[in-house]
Amino acid sequence: MLRSIQQEWFSNVRGDLLAGSVVALALIPEAIAFSIIAGVDPKVGLYASFCIAVVIAFVGG
């Protein structure tokens, strides 16, 4: 049981970290642009996108 969970969750740590970094870096300009279009402070867009990313990471995408 533990071996199958370990193999399923931690089999590709390097790829998962690289994918997460790329998505996080691509999310920054997108969040700033959408917040400017919406007429709010860019910090609000960054905070909102970070919170949503954290919730999705824990709940599952």
mmCIF file as Biopython writes it, N, C-alpha, C and O atoms, coordinates in Angstrom:
data_model
#
loop_
_atom_site.group_PDB
_atom_site.id
_atom_site.type_symbol
_atom_site.label_atom_id
_atom_site.label_alt_id
_atom_site.label_comp_id
_atom_site.label_asym_id
_atom_site.label_entity_id
_atom_site.label_seq_id
_atom_site.pdbx_PDB_ins_code
_atom_site.Cartn_x
_atom_site.Cartn_y
_atom_site.Cartn_z
_atom_site.occupancy
_atom_site.B_iso_or_equiv
_atom_site.auth_seq_id
_atom_site.auth_asym_id
_atom_site.pdbx_PDB_model_num
ATOM 1   N N  . MET A ? 1  ? 0.831   -1.198 0.000   1.0 0.0 1  A 1 
ATOM 2   C CA . MET A ? 1  ? 0.000   0.000  0.000   1.0 0.0 1  A 1 
ATOM 3   C C  . MET A ? 1  ? 0.869   1.251  0.000   1.0 0.0 1  A 1 
ATOM 4   O O  . MET A ? 1  ? 0.703   2.135  -0.841  1.0 0.0 1  A 1 
ATOM 5   N N  . LEU A ? 2  ? 1.800   1.317  0.957   1.0 0.0 2  A 1 
ATOM 6   C CA . LEU A ? 2  ? 2.677   2.487  1.049   1.0 0.0 2  A 1 
ATOM 7   C C  . LEU A ? 2  ? 3.565   2.595  -0.183  1.0 0.0 2  A 1 
ATOM 8   O O  . LEU A ? 2  ? 3.839   3.698  -0.657  1.0 0.0 2  A 1 
ATOM 9   N N  . ARG A ? 3  ? 4.012   1.470  -0.696  1.0 0.0 3  A 1 
ATOM 10  C CA . ARG A ? 3  ? 4.877   1.473  -1.877  1.0 0.0 3  A 1 
ATOM 11  C C  . ARG A ? 3  ? 4.125   2.005  -3.099  1.0 0.0 3  A 1 
ATOM 12  O O  . ARG A ? 3  ? 4.692   2.762  -3.888  1.0 0.0 3  A 1 
ATOM 13  N N  . SER A ? 4  ? 2.864   1.621  -3.263  1.0 0.0 4  A 1 
ATOM 14  C CA . SER A ? 4  ? 2.092   2.096  -4.420  1.0 0.0 4  A 1 
ATOM 15  C C  . SER A ? 4  ? 1.790   3.594  -4.308  1.0 0.0 4  A 1 
ATOM 16  O O  . SER A ? 4  ? 1.804   4.304  -5.314  1.0 0.0 4  A 1 
ATOM 17  N N  . ILE A ? 5  ? 1.518   4.074  -3.098  1.0 0.0 5  A 1 
ATOM 18  C CA . ILE A ? 5  ? 1.298   5.512  -2.911  1.0 0.0 5  A 1 
ATOM 19  C C  . ILE A ? 5  ? 2.573   6.281  -3.199  1.0 0.0 5  A 1 
ATOM 20  O O  . ILE A ? 5  ? 2.538   7.326  -3.849  1.0 0.0 5  A 1 
ATOM 21  N N  . GLN A ? 6  ? 3.696   5.774  -2.720  1.0 0.0 6  A 1 
ATOM 22  C CA . GLN A ? 6  ? 4.978   6.435  -2.959  1.0 0.0 6  A 1 
ATOM 23  C C  . GLN A ? 6  ? 5.300   6.454  -4.456  1.0 0.0 6  A 1 
ATOM 24  O O  . GLN A ? 6  ? 5.777   7.468  -4.967  1.0 0.0 6  A 1 
ATOM 25  N N  . GLN A ? 7  ? 5.051   5.374  -5.149  1.0 0.0 7  A 1 
ATOM 26  C CA . GLN A ? 7  ? 5.333   5.311  -6.579  1.0 0.0 7  A 1 
ATOM 27  C C  . GLN A ? 7  ? 4.398   6.231  -7.357  1.0 0.0 7  A 1 
ATOM 28  O O  . GLN A ? 7  ? 4.819   6.859  -8.328  1.0 0.0 7  A 1 
ATOM 29  N N  . GLU A ? 8  ? 3.149   6.316  -6.946  1.0 0.0 8  A 1 
ATOM 30  C CA . GLU A ? 8  ? 2.176   7.142  -7.653  1.0 0.0 8  A 1 
ATOM 31  C C  . GLU A ? 8  ? 2.427   8.633  -7.435  1.0 0.0 8  A 1 
ATOM 32  O O  . GLU A ? 8  ? 2.319   9.416  -8.379  1.0 0.0 8  A 1 
ATOM 33  N N  . TRP A ? 9  ? 2.757   9.036  -6.218  1.0 0.0 9  A 1 
ATOM 34  C CA . TRP A ? 9  ? 2.874   10.456 -5.889  1.0 0.0 9  A 1 
ATOM 35  C C  . TRP A ? 9  ? 4.266   11.008 -6.123  1.0 0.0 9  A 1 
ATOM 36  O O  . TRP A ? 9  ? 4.400   12.176 -6.489  1.0 0.0 9  A 1 
ATOM 37  N N  . PHE A ? 10 ? 5.302   10.218 -5.928  1.0 0.0 10 A 1 
ATOM 38  C CA . PHE A ? 10 ? 6.667   10.724 -5.970  1.0 0.0 10 A 1 
ATOM 39  C C  . PHE A ? 10 ? 7.505   10.103 -7.082  1.0 0.0 10 A 1 
ATOM 40  O O  . PHE A ? 10 ? 8.730   10.061 -6.964  1.0 0.0 10 A 1 
ATOM 41  N N  . SER A ? 11 ? 6.899   9.631  -8.131  1.0 0.0 11 A 1 
ATOM 42  C CA . SER A ? 11 ? 7.668   8.983  -9.184  1.0 0.0 11 A 1 
ATOM 43  C C  . SER A ? 11 ? 8.346   9.990  -10.109 1.0 0.0 11 A 1 
ATOM 44  O O  . SER A ? 11 ? 9.375   9.671  -10.705 1.0 0.0 11 A 1 
ATOM 45  N N  . ASN A ? 12 ? 7.795   11.207 -10.244 1.0 0.0 12 A 1 
ATOM 46  C CA . ASN A ? 12 ? 8.346   12.191 -11.175 1.0 0.0 12 A 1 
ATOM 47  C C  . ASN A ? 12 ? 8.440   13.554 -10.489 1.0 0.0 12 A 1 
ATOM 48  O O  . ASN A ? 12 ? 7.804   14.512 -10.928 1.0 0.0 12 A 1 
ATOM 49  N N  . VAL A ? 13 ? 9.217   13.646 -9.432  1.0 0.0 13 A 1 
ATOM 50  C CA . VAL A ? 13 ? 9.301   14.876 -8.641  1.0 0.0 13 A 1 
ATOM 51  C C  . VAL A ? 13 ? 9.912   16.000 -9.465  1.0 0.0 13 A 1 
ATOM 52  O O  . VAL A ? 13 ? 9.430   17.131 -9.422  1.0 0.0 13 A 1 
ATOM 53  N N  . ARG A ? 14 ? 10.961  15.704 -10.210 1.0 0.0 14 A 1 
ATOM 54  C CA . ARG A ? 14 ? 11.635  16.742 -11.006 1.0 0.0 14 A 1 
ATOM 55  C C  . ARG A ? 14 ? 10.693  17.342 -12.042 1.0 0.0 14 A 1 
ATOM 56  O O  . ARG A ? 14 ? 10.627  18.563 -12.182 1.0 0.0 14 A 1 
ATOM 57  N N  . GLY A ? 15 ? 9.976   16.512 -12.758 1.0 0.0 15 A 1 
ATOM 58  C CA . GLY A ? 15 ? 9.029   16.994 -13.754 1.0 0.0 15 A 1 
ATOM 59  C C  . GLY A ? 15 ? 7.887   17.782 -13.144 1.0 0.0 15 A 1 
ATOM 60  O O  . GLY A ? 15 ? 7.449   18.787 -13.704 1.0 0.0 15 A 1 
ATOM 61  N N  . ASP A ? 16 ? 7.405   17.328 -11.998 1.0 0.0 16 A 1 
ATOM 62  C CA . ASP A ? 16 ? 6.315   18.032 -11.320 1.0 0.0 16 A 1 
ATOM 63  C C  . ASP A ? 16 ? 6.756   19.408 -10.833 1.0 0.0 16 A 1 
ATOM 64  O O  . ASP A ? 16 ? 6.003   20.374 -10.955 1.0 0.0 16 A 1 
ATOM 65  N N  . LEU A ? 17 ? 7.968   19.510 -10.283 1.0 0.0 17 A 1 
ATOM 66  C CA . LEU A ? 17 ? 8.474   20.804 -9.832  1.0 0.0 17 A 1 
ATOM 67  C C  . LEU A ? 17 ? 8.712   21.753 -11.008 1.0 0.0 17 A 1 
ATOM 68  O O  . LEU A ? 17 ? 8.442   22.949 -10.907 1.0 0.0 17 A 1 
ATOM 69  N N  . LEU A ? 18 ? 9.210   21.225 -12.107 1.0 0.0 18 A 1 
ATOM 70  C CA . LEU A ? 18 ? 9.427   22.053 -13.294 1.0 0.0 18 A 1 
ATOM 71  C C  . LEU A ? 18 ? 8.098   22.549 -13.861 1.0 0.0 18 A 1 
ATOM 72  O O  . LEU A ? 18 ? 7.984   23.715 -14.240 1.0 0.0 18 A 1 
ATOM 73  N N  . ALA A ? 19 ? 7.115   21.689 -13.922 1.0 0.0 19 A 1 
ATOM 74  C CA . ALA A ? 19 ? 5.802   22.090 -14.426 1.0 0.0 19 A 1 
ATOM 75  C C  . ALA A ? 19 ? 5.152   23.119 -13.523 1.0 0.0 19 A 1 
ATOM 76  O O  . ALA A ? 19 ? 4.548   24.075 -14.011 1.0 0.0 19 A 1 
ATOM 77  N N  . GLY A ? 20 ? 5.265   22.943 -12.225 1.0 0.0 20 A 1 
ATOM 78  C CA . GLY A ? 20 ? 4.706   23.912 -11.293 1.0 0.0 20 A 1 
ATOM 79  C C  . GLY A ? 20 ? 5.375   25.263 -11.395 1.0 0.0 20 A 1 
ATOM 80  O O  . GLY A ? 20 ? 4.710   26.294 -11.302 1.0 0.0 20 A 1 
ATOM 81  N N  . SER A ? 21 ? 6.694   25.272 -11.587 1.0 0.0 21 A 1 
ATOM 82  C CA . SER A ? 21 ? 7.421   26.539 -11.730 1.0 0.0 21 A 1 
ATOM 83  C C  . SER A ? 21 ? 7.021   27.269 -13.003 1.0 0.0 21 A 1 
ATOM 84  O O  . SER A ? 21 ? 6.837   28.486 -12.985 1.0 0.0 21 A 1 
ATOM 85  N N  . VAL A ? 22 ? 6.886   26.548 -14.099 1.0 0.0 22 A 1 
ATOM 86  C CA . VAL A ? 22 ? 6.492   27.168 -15.362 1.0 0.0 22 A 1 
ATOM 87  C C  . VAL A ? 22 ? 5.090   27.755 -15.265 1.0 0.0 22 A 1 
ATOM 88  O O  . VAL A ? 22 ? 4.853   28.866 -15.739 1.0 0.0 22 A 1 
ATOM 89  N N  . VAL A ? 23 ? 4.172   27.036 -14.665 1.0 0.0 23 A 1 
ATOM 90  C CA . VAL A ? 23 ? 2.808   27.530 -14.513 1.0 0.0 23 A 1 
ATOM 91  C C  . VAL A ? 23 ? 2.774   28.756 -13.611 1.0 0.0 23 A 1 
ATOM 92  O O  . VAL A ? 23 ? 2.056   29.715 -13.894 1.0 0.0 23 A 1 
ATOM 93  N N  . ALA A ? 24 ? 3.542   28.731 -12.529 1.0 0.0 24 A 1 
ATOM 94  C CA . ALA A ? 24 ? 3.579   29.877 -11.616 1.0 0.0 24 A 1 
ATOM 95  C C  . ALA A ? 24 ? 4.149   31.106 -12.302 1.0 0.0 24 A 1 
ATOM 96  O O  . ALA A ? 24 ? 3.631   32.208 -12.120 1.0 0.0 24 A 1 
ATOM 97  N N  . LEU A ? 25 ? 5.204   30.938 -13.087 1.0 0.0 25 A 1 
ATOM 98  C CA . LEU A ? 25 ? 5.793   32.078 -13.790 1.0 0.0 25 A 1 
ATOM 99  C C  . LEU A ? 25 ? 4.876   32.606 -14.892 1.0 0.0 25 A 1 
ATOM 100 O O  . LEU A ? 25 ? 4.860   33.809 -15.152 1.0 0.0 25 A 1 
ATOM 101 N N  . ALA A ? 26 ? 4.124   31.737 -15.534 1.0 0.0 26 A 1 
ATOM 102 C CA . ALA A ? 26 ? 3.185   32.185 -16.564 1.0 0.0 26 A 1 
ATOM 103 C C  . ALA A ? 26 ? 1.956   32.838 -15.949 1.0 0.0 26 A 1 
ATOM 104 O O  . ALA A ? 26 ? 1.296   33.645 -16.604 1.0 0.0 26 A 1 
ATOM 105 N N  . LEU A ? 27 ? 1.641   32.507 -14.714 1.0 0.0 27 A 1 
ATOM 106 C CA . LEU A ? 27 ? 0.450   33.036 -14.051 1.0 0.0 27 A 1 
ATOM 107 C C  . LEU A ? 27 ? 0.623   34.488 -13.625 1.0 0.0 27 A 1 
ATOM 108 O O  . LEU A ? 27 ? -0.361  35.224 -13.541 1.0 0.0 27 A 1 
ATOM 109 N N  . ILE A ? 28 ? 1.856   34.914 -13.356 1.0 0.0 28 A 1 
ATOM 110 C CA . ILE A ? 28 ? 2.092   36.267 -12.851 1.0 0.0 28 A 1 
ATOM 111 C C  . ILE A ? 28 ? 1.655   37.339 -13.844 1.0 0.0 28 A 1 
ATOM 112 O O  . ILE A ? 28 ? 0.843   38.185 -13.469 1.0 0.0 28 A 1 
ATOM 113 N N  . PRO A ? 29 ? 2.144   37.359 -15.099 1.0 0.0 29 A 1 
ATOM 114 C CA . PRO A ? 29 ? 1.689   38.414 -16.010 1.0 0.0 29 A 1 
ATOM 115 C C  . PRO A ? 29 ? 0.204   38.313 -16.359 1.0 0.0 29 A 1 
ATOM 116 O O  . PRO A ? 29 ? -0.455  39.326 -16.594 1.0 0.0 29 A 1 
ATOM 117 N N  . GLU A ? 30 ? -0.311  37.092 -16.390 1.0 0.0 30 A 1 
ATOM 118 C CA . GLU A ? 30 ? -1.730  36.918 -16.685 1.0 0.0 30 A 1 
ATOM 119 C C  . GLU A ? 30 ? -2.598  37.517 -15.578 1.0 0.0 30 A 1 
ATOM 120 O O  . GLU A ? 30 ? -3.594  38.183 -15.862 1.0 0.0 30 A 1 
ATOM 121 N N  . ALA A ? 31 ? -2.231  37.287 -14.339 1.0 0.0 31 A 1 
ATOM 122 C CA . ALA A ? 31 ? -2.991  37.829 -13.210 1.0 0.0 31 A 1 
ATOM 123 C C  . ALA A ? 31 ? -2.915  39.345 -13.184 1.0 0.0 31 A 1 
ATOM 124 O O  . ALA A ? 31 ? -3.910  40.014 -12.901 1.0 0.0 31 A 1 
ATOM 125 N N  . ILE A ? 32 ? -1.744  39.893 -13.476 1.0 0.0 32 A 1 
ATOM 126 C CA . ILE A ? 32 ? -1.601  41.350 -13.505 1.0 0.0 32 A 1 
ATOM 127 C C  . ILE A ? 32 ? -2.434  41.944 -14.631 1.0 0.0 32 A 1 
ATOM 128 O O  . ILE A ? 32 ? -3.112  42.952 -14.429 1.0 0.0 32 A 1 
ATOM 129 N N  . ALA A ? 33 ? -2.396  41.345 -15.796 1.0 0.0 33 A 1 
ATOM 130 C CA . ALA A ? 33 ? -3.164  41.865 -16.937 1.0 0.0 33 A 1 
ATOM 131 C C  . ALA A ? 33 ? -4.666  41.814 -16.677 1.0 0.0 33 A 1 
ATOM 132 O O  . ALA A ? 33 ? -5.376  42.780 -16.957 1.0 0.0 33 A 1 
ATOM 133 N N  . PHE A ? 34 ? -5.154  40.700 -16.145 1.0 0.0 34 A 1 
ATOM 134 C CA . PHE A ? 34 ? -6.589  40.592 -15.868 1.0 0.0 34 A 1 
ATOM 135 C C  . PHE A ? 34 ? -7.030  41.578 -14.793 1.0 0.0 34 A 1 
ATOM 136 O O  . PHE A ? 34 ? -8.136  42.115 -14.862 1.0 0.0 34 A 1 
ATOM 137 N N  . SER A ? 35 ? -6.183  41.819 -13.810 1.0 0.0 35 A 1 
ATOM 138 C CA . SER A ? 35 ? -6.578  42.766 -12.767 1.0 0.0 35 A 1 
ATOM 139 C C  . SER A ? 35 ? -6.593  44.191 -13.300 1.0 0.0 35 A 1 
ATOM 140 O O  . SER A ? 35 ? -7.434  44.990 -12.890 1.0 0.0 35 A 1 
ATOM 141 N N  . ILE A ? 36 ? -5.689  44.521 -14.197 1.0 0.0 36 A 1 
ATOM 142 C CA . ILE A ? 36 ? -5.711  45.862 -14.813 1.0 0.0 36 A 1 
ATOM 143 C C  . ILE A ? 36 ? -6.957  46.016 -15.669 1.0 0.0 36 A 1 
ATOM 144 O O  . ILE A ? 36 ? -7.607  47.061 -15.635 1.0 0.0 36 A 1 
ATOM 145 N N  . ILE A ? 37 ? -7.296  44.993 -16.434 1.0 0.0 37 A 1 
ATOM 146 C CA . ILE A ? 37 ? -8.512  45.051 -17.261 1.0 0.0 37 A 1 
ATOM 147 C C  . ILE A ? 37 ? -9.752  45.183 -16.386 1.0 0.0 37 A 1 
ATOM 148 O O  . ILE A ? 37 ? -10.693 45.893 -16.739 1.0 0.0 37 A 1 
ATOM 149 N N  . ALA A ? 38 ? -9.750  44.497 -15.239 1.0 0.0 38 A 1 
ATOM 150 C CA . ALA A ? 38 ? -10.904 44.562 -14.333 1.0 0.0 38 A 1 
ATOM 151 C C  . ALA A ? 38 ? -10.956 45.870 -13.561 1.0 0.0 38 A 1 
ATOM 152 O O  . ALA A ? 38 ? -11.983 46.197 -12.965 1.0 0.0 38 A 1 
ATOM 153 N N  . GLY A ? 39 ? -9.862  46.622 -13.565 1.0 0.0 39 A 1 
ATOM 154 C CA . GLY A ? 39 ? -9.848  47.904 -12.886 1.0 0.0 39 A 1 
ATOM 155 C C  . GLY A ? 39 ? -9.519  47.824 -11.410 1.0 0.0 39 A 1 
ATOM 156 O O  . GLY A ? 39 ? -9.894  48.716 -10.649 1.0 0.0 39 A 1 
ATOM 157 N N  . VAL A ? 40 ? -8.828  46.780 -10.989 1.0 0.0 40 A 1 
ATOM 158 C CA . VAL A ? 40 ? -8.418  46.665 -9.594  1.0 0.0 40 A 1 
ATOM 159 C C  . VAL A ? 40 ? -6.890  46.719 -9.516  1.0 0.0 40 A 1 
ATOM 160 O O  . VAL A ? 40 ? -6.202  46.638 -10.534 1.0 0.0 40 A 1 
ATOM 161 N N  . ASP A ? 41 ? -6.379  46.856 -8.305  1.0 0.0 41 A 1 
ATOM 162 C CA . ASP A ? 41 ? -4.944  46.897 -8.087  1.0 0.0 41 A 1 
ATOM 163 C C  . ASP A ? 41 ? -4.319  45.556 -8.499  1.0 0.0 41 A 1 
ATOM 164 O O  . ASP A ? 41 ? -4.887  44.505 -8.201  1.0 0.0 41 A 1 
ATOM 165 N N  . PRO A ? 42 ? -3.164  45.572 -9.176  1.0 0.0 42 A 1 
ATOM 166 C CA . PRO A ? 42 ? -2.538  44.303 -9.575  1.0 0.0 42 A 1 
ATOM 167 C C  . PRO A ? 42 ? -2.210  43.384 -8.406  1.0 0.0 42 A 1 
ATOM 168 O O  . PRO A ? 42 ? -2.154  42.167 -8.584  1.0 0.0 42 A 1 
ATOM 169 N N  . LYS A ? 43 ? -1.990  43.937 -7.212  1.0 0.0 43 A 1 
ATOM 170 C CA . LYS A ? 43 ? -1.736  43.083 -6.047  1.0 0.0 43 A 1 
ATOM 171 C C  . LYS A ? 43 ? -2.941  42.205 -5.735  1.0 0.0 43 A 1 
ATOM 172 O O  . LYS A ? 43 ? -2.791  41.065 -5.296  1.0 0.0 43 A 1 
ATOM 173 N N  . VAL A ? 44 ? -4.130  42.740 -5.961  1.0 0.0 44 A 1 
ATOM 174 C CA . VAL A ? 44 ? -5.352  41.956 -5.707  1.0 0.0 44 A 1 
ATOM 175 C C  . VAL A ? 44 ? -5.399  40.754 -6.644  1.0 0.0 44 A 1 
ATOM 176 O O  . VAL A ? 44 ? -5.753  39.651 -6.227  1.0 0.0 44 A 1 
ATOM 177 N N  . GLY A ? 45 ? -5.048  40.965 -7.893  1.0 0.0 45 A 1 
ATOM 178 C CA . GLY A ? 45 ? -5.022  39.857 -8.849  1.0 0.0 45 A 1 
ATOM 179 C C  . GLY A ? 45 ? -3.994  38.810 -8.499  1.0 0.0 45 A 1 
ATOM 180 O O  . GLY A ? 45 ? -4.245  37.614 -8.643  1.0 0.0 45 A 1 
ATOM 181 N N  . LEU A ? 46 ? -2.825  39.256 -8.036  1.0 0.0 46 A 1 
ATOM 182 C CA . LEU A ? 46 ? -1.786  38.304 -7.652  1.0 0.0 46 A 1 
ATOM 183 C C  . LEU A ? 46 ? -2.185  37.503 -6.421  1.0 0.0 46 A 1 
ATOM 184 O O  . LEU A ? 46 ? -1.978  36.291 -6.370  1.0 0.0 46 A 1 
ATOM 185 N N  . TYR A ? 47 ? -2.758  38.184 -5.428  1.0 0.0 47 A 1 
ATOM 186 C CA . TYR A ? 47 ? -3.209  37.472 -4.229  1.0 0.0 47 A 1 
ATOM 187 C C  . TYR A ? 47 ? -4.312  36.471 -4.571  1.0 0.0 47 A 1 
ATOM 188 O O  . TYR A ? 47 ? -4.309  35.342 -4.080  1.0 0.0 47 A 1 
ATOM 189 N N  . ALA A ? 48 ? -5.248  36.888 -5.411  1.0 0.0 48 A 1 
ATOM 190 C CA . ALA A ? 48 ? -6.348  35.994 -5.775  1.0 0.0 48 A 1 
ATOM 191 C C  . ALA A ? 48 ? -5.840  34.773 -6.543  1.0 0.0 48 A 1 
ATOM 192 O O  . ALA A ? 48 ? -6.272  33.652 -6.276  1.0 0.0 48 A 1 
ATOM 193 N N  . SER A ? 49 ? -4.930  34.981 -7.489  1.0 0.0 49 A 1 
ATOM 194 C CA . SER A ? 49 ? -4.428  33.846 -8.263  1.0 0.0 49 A 1 
ATOM 195 C C  . SER A ? 49 ? -3.602  32.903 -7.384  1.0 0.0 49 A 1 
ATOM 196 O O  . SER A ? 49 ? -3.635  31.688 -7.577  1.0 0.0 49 A 1 
ATOM 197 N N  . PHE A ? 50 ? -2.862  33.461 -6.420  1.0 0.0 50 A 1 
ATOM 198 C CA . PHE A ? 50 ? -2.097  32.610 -5.511  1.0 0.0 50 A 1 
ATOM 199 C C  . PHE A ? 50 ? -3.025  31.774 -4.643  1.0 0.0 50 A 1 
ATOM 200 O O  . PHE A ? 50 ? -2.799  30.579 -4.450  1.0 0.0 50 A 1 
ATOM 201 N N  . CYS A ? 51 ? -4.064  32.405 -4.123  1.0 0.0 51 A 1 
ATOM 202 C CA . CYS A ? 51 ? -5.013  31.671 -3.267  1.0 0.0 51 A 1 
ATOM 203 C C  . CYS A ? 51 ? -5.715  30.563 -4.041  1.0 0.0 51 A 1 
ATOM 204 O O  . CYS A ? 51 ? -5.890  29.457 -3.530  1.0 0.0 51 A 1 
ATOM 205 N N  . ILE A ? 52 ? -6.111  30.856 -5.262  1.0 0.0 52 A 1 
ATOM 206 C CA . ILE A ? 52 ? -6.777  29.849 -6.077  1.0 0.0 52 A 1 
ATOM 207 C C  . ILE A ? 52 ? -5.821  28.693 -6.395  1.0 0.0 52 A 1 
ATOM 208 O O  . ILE A ? 52 ? -6.224  27.530 -6.376  1.0 0.0 52 A 1 
ATOM 209 N N  . ALA A ? 53 ? -4.559  29.014 -6.687  1.0 0.0 53 A 1 
ATOM 210 C CA . ALA A ? 53 ? -3.578  27.963 -6.986  1.0 0.0 53 A 1 
ATOM 211 C C  . ALA A ? 53 ? -3.341  27.061 -5.777  1.0 0.0 53 A 1 
ATOM 212 O O  . ALA A ? 53 ? -3.208  25.847 -5.926  1.0 0.0 53 A 1 
ATOM 213 N N  . VAL A ? 54 ? -3.288  27.645 -4.588  1.0 0.0 54 A 1 
ATOM 214 C CA . VAL A ? 54 ? -3.096  26.856 -3.370  1.0 0.0 54 A 1 
ATOM 215 C C  . VAL A ? 54 ? -4.298  25.955 -3.114  1.0 0.0 54 A 1 
ATOM 216 O O  . VAL A ? 54 ? -4.137  24.783 -2.774  1.0 0.0 54 A 1 
ATOM 217 N N  . VAL A ? 55 ? -5.490  26.495 -3.275  1.0 0.0 55 A 1 
ATOM 218 C CA . VAL A ? 55 ? -6.704  25.689 -3.063  1.0 0.0 55 A 1 
ATOM 219 C C  . VAL A ? 55 ? -6.747  24.532 -4.061  1.0 0.0 55 A 1 
ATOM 220 O O  . VAL A ? 55 ? -7.064  23.404 -3.684  1.0 0.0 55 A 1 
ATOM 221 N N  . ILE A ? 56 ? -6.433  24.798 -5.324  1.0 0.0 56 A 1 
ATOM 222 C CA . ILE A ? 56 ? -6.447  23.740 -6.336  1.0 0.0 56 A 1 
ATOM 223 C C  . ILE A ? 56 ? -5.378  22.693 -6.025  1.0 0.0 56 A 1 
ATOM 224 O O  . ILE A ? 56 ? -5.597  21.501 -6.239  1.0 0.0 56 A 1 
ATOM 225 N N  . ALA A ? 57 ? -4.222  23.134 -5.519  1.0 0.0 57 A 1 
ATOM 226 C CA . ALA A ? 57 ? -3.160  22.179 -5.188  1.0 0.0 57 A 1 
ATOM 227 C C  . ALA A ? 57 ? -3.583  21.228 -4.086  1.0 0.0 57 A 1 
ATOM 228 O O  . ALA A ? 57 ? -3.234  20.048 -4.123  1.0 0.0 57 A 1 
ATOM 229 N N  . PHE A ? 58 ? -4.332  21.721 -3.103  1.0 0.0 58 A 1 
ATOM 230 C CA . PHE A ? 58 ? -4.753  20.851 -2.003  1.0 0.0 58 A 1 
ATOM 231 C C  . PHE A ? 58 ? -5.987  20.028 -2.344  1.0 0.0 58 A 1 
ATOM 232 O O  . PHE A ? 58 ? -6.093  18.873 -1.933  1.0 0.0 58 A 1 
ATOM 233 N N  . VAL A ? 59 ? -6.911  20.605 -3.083  1.0 0.0 59 A 1 
ATOM 234 C CA . VAL A ? 59 ? -8.157  19.904 -3.408  1.0 0.0 59 A 1 
ATOM 235 C C  . VAL A ? 59 ? -7.957  18.969 -4.583  1.0 0.0 59 A 1 
ATOM 236 O O  . VAL A ? 59 ? -8.521  17.875 -4.613  1.0 0.0 59 A 1 
ATOM 237 N N  . GLY A ? 60 ? -7.174  19.384 -5.533  1.0 0.0 60 A 1 
ATOM 238 C CA . GLY A ? 60 ? -6.925  18.572 -6.740  1.0 0.0 60 A 1 
ATOM 239 C C  . GLY A ? 60 ? -7.517  19.259 -7.942  1.0 0.0 60 A 1 
ATOM 240 O O  . GLY A ? 60 ? -8.617  19.808 -7.884  1.0 0.0 60 A 1 
ATOM 241 N N  . GLY A ? 61 ? -6.786  19.224 -9.021  1.0 0.0 61 A 1 
ATOM 242 C CA . GLY A ? 61 ? -7.204  19.940 -10.223 1.0 0.0 61 A 1 
ATOM 243 C C  . GLY A ? 61 ? -8.024  19.062 -11.078 1.0 0.0 61 A 1 
ATOM 244 O O  . GLY A ? 61 ? -8.474  19.484 -12.143 1.0 0.0 61 A 1 
#
